[in-house]
């Protein structure tokens, strides 16, 4: 719940209420309970924000300046 709260300005409770029904966690061949899994949410379901402190936006701007071959 930390990254939606941080990157999209949600409270932890609002982030929890968003992620709980909208999150997707496909699992297969679970053998070890200590093994991590991935949870996902569709980008179009997230509120407007500047994820990762604007890092993605900055990288897109830098990439636009690079010469194309």
C-alpha positions, 0 to 999 in steps of 0.5 A: 500500500506504500507506493500508491499512497506515495506516488498518487497522494492516496491515504493508506486506507484509500490505497488499500481500498483501491488495491484490494478489489483491483489488484491481480496476483496470478499464481502458479506452482506455489511450492514454497510459502517463503517465495515472493509473488507479484501483484499488479494493477492496471494503469488506467485504474490509477489516479493521475500522479507522478510515479517514482518522483517523476523518474519515468517522465524524466527518462521519456524526456531524455530519450526524446532527445537521443538521435534515432537511427 
